Every structure is written in C-alpha cells, then in structure tokens.
Amino acid sequence: MLFSFLQKQKDIKKRKKLIETMILSLKISSEQQQLYIQALEVLTSEEAQELFTKMTQFVEKIEIREIEKIRKESFWNISGMRKKEIEEKTQDMNSFSFLLHNL
C-alpha cells in the first residue's frame, strides 16, 4: 500500500521528491504544477513535514475508501454467486424430482 510506503520515508529530501512526484501526477495544467513545485522549494523543513503528513493522511483515506468499496463489491459478487448456486440447485432438484416422478 502506498500509505505504508509513505509512512516509512524519513529523509526530508525524499519526502519533498515524493510530494513533487505527486504534484506532477495531478491532472492540472503544467503551469499550476510548476507553481506548486516552486512553492515546495521555499518551504521550511517543518512546513514540508506538515505537508507530507497531510498528504500521507489523504492517501490513507483514499486507500481505506477503496478497500471498503472492494469489500462491498466482493460481498455483492459472493452473495450473487450464492443466489445463483441456490437457483441452480433448485432447478437441479426440480429436474431430478420430475425425472423420479415420471419414472
């Protein structure tokens, strides 16, 4: 998970590089990206630390939301499969009963 990776980063230069990479991956104009990168260069260590912490928390929230979404989808897929299996077994039982009844 990206969140775990971000938490392990301790070096401020690596953190700033990760923030820069995240800025460049945003779907915004290149002018805006450059402005954000320039602003990143003038941040103090404490400010960069705070920004990195907030970005890490943001990534964690997104990952948790995605995991919950996957769990819900998986649950519905599994319950849908169970329903199909029950219907198939019912049809099989009815077919078998019909066969026995007609013998």
C-alpha positions in Angstrom: 0.0 0.0 0.0 1.2 3.5 -0.8 0.3 4.7 2.7 2.7 2.3 4.3 5.4 3.3 1.9 4.9 6.9 2.6 5.0 6.4 6.4 8.4 4.7 6.1 10.0 7.7 4.4 12.1 9.7 6.9 14.5 11.7 4.8 13.2 15.3 4.1 14.7 15.3 0.5 13.0 12.0 -0.3 9.7 13.3 1.1 10.0 16.5 -1.0 10.7 14.4 -4.1 7.6 12.3 -3.3 5.5 15.4 -2.9 6.9 16.7 -6.2 6.0 13.4 -7.9 2.5 13.6 -6.6 2.1 17.1 -7.8 3.3 16.2 -11.3 0.8 13.3 -11.3 -2.1 15.7 -10.7 -4.4 16.4 -13.6 -3.8 20.1 -13.6 -2.1 22.4 -16.1 1.7 22.3 -16.3 1.8 26.0 -15.2 0.0 25.1 -11.9 2.3 22.1 -11.4 5.3 24.4 -11.8 3.9 26.9 -9.3 3.3 24.1 -6.7 6.9 22.8 -7.3 8.3 26.3 -6.9 6.3 26.8 -3.6 7.6 23.4 -2.4 11.2 24.7 -2.8 10.7 27.6 -0.4 9.0 25.6 2.3 10.9 25.1 5.6 11.6 21.6 6.8 8.7 21.9 9.3 6.3 23.1 6.6 7.4 20.3 4.3 7.0 17.8 7.1 3.4 19.1 7.7 2.5 19.0 4.0 3.9 15.4 3.8 1.9 14.4 6.8 -1.3 15.8 5.4 -0.7 14.2 2.0 0.0 10.8 3.8 -3.3 11.1 5.7 -5.1 12.0 2.4 -3.6 8.9 0.7 -4.6 6.8 3.7 -8.3 8.0 3.5 -8.4 7.2 -0.2 -6.9 3.8 0.3 -9.4 3.0 3.1 -12.3 4.2 0.9 -11.1 2.0 -2.0 -10.7 -1.0 0.3 -14.2 -0.6 1.6 -15.5 -0.3 -2.0 -13.7 -3.5 -3.0 -15.1 -5.3 0.1 -18.7 -4.2 -0.8 -18.3 -5.3 -4.4 -16.8 -8.6 -3.3 -19.6 -9.2 -0.9 -22.2 -8.5 -3.6 -20.4 -10.8 -6.0 -20.3 -13.6 -3.5 -23.9 -13.2 -2.4 -24.9 -13.0 -6.1 -23.0 -16.3 -6.7 -24.7 -17.9 -3.8 -28.1 -16.9 -5.1 -27.2 -18.3 -8.5 -26.0 -21.5 -6.9 -29.2 -21.8 -4.9 -31.2 -21.3 -8.1 -29.2 -23.9 -10.0 -29.5 -26.4 -7.2 -33.3 -25.8 -7.0 -33.5 -26.3 -10.8 -31.5 -29.5 -10.5 -33.7 -30.7 -7.6 -36.8 -29.9 -9.6 -35.4 -31.7 -12.6 -34.4 -34.7 -10.5 -37.8 -34.8 -8.9 -39.5 -34.5 -12.2 -37.4 -37.5 -13.5 -38.2 -39.6 -10.5 -41.9 -38.7 -10.6 -42.1 -39.7 -14.3 -40.3 -43.0 -13.8 
